[in-house]
């Protein structure tokens, strides 16, 4: 009887473990589709820095509601690919940035872009020393809004 109880416990544990691993694999697959890595890197600067910028928002773009936000991620590395501590200047053609002077620690800095109520295209520009990188954020009409 004790052996049967142990077998059932092992079977239950294996099932929970395999379901947990399957769930973890699905989560990792979903996250890899929304990678938080910056891929378009520009550089080097006078000091050998490279910079990249990426925006994260909904599939079609940022709703033109004046309150929705995109996350803006900036990465700065040295000539060996190591993250550096520096300050990056940010500008945008539409919307409002969380900061115009972004502190980058260990190579990464994050801020937000808040939408405007008019559709258009926001270009967010990041500058460190003598180099710039940019990302585009579409600001789109909201469809299906209740009236």
HUCOR-V594347 format. One record per backbone hydrogen bond with DSSP energy under -1.0 kcal/mol. CO is the residue of the C=O (numbers start at 1). NH is the residue of the N-H. Records with the same first field share a line. If there is no record, write none. Layout:
CO->NH / NH
This chain:
1->5
2->6
3->7
4->8
5->9
6->10
7->11
8->12
9->13
10->14
11->15
12->16
13->17
14->18
15->19
16->20
17->21
18->22
19->23
20->24
21->25
22->26
23->27
24->28
25->29
26->30
27->31
28->32
29->33
39->41
42->51
45->48
49->45
50->77
51->42
52->75
54->73
56->71
62->140
63->65
68->115
70->113
71->56
72->111
73->54
74->109
75->52
76->84
77->50
78->81
82->78
84->107
86->104
88->102
89->127
91->125
96->114
100->90
102->88
104->86
105->108
107->76
108->105
109->74
111->72
112->98
113->70
114->96
116->66
120->139
122->137
123->93
124->135
125->91
126->133
127->89
128->131
131->128
133->126
135->124
137->122
138->62
139->120
140->64
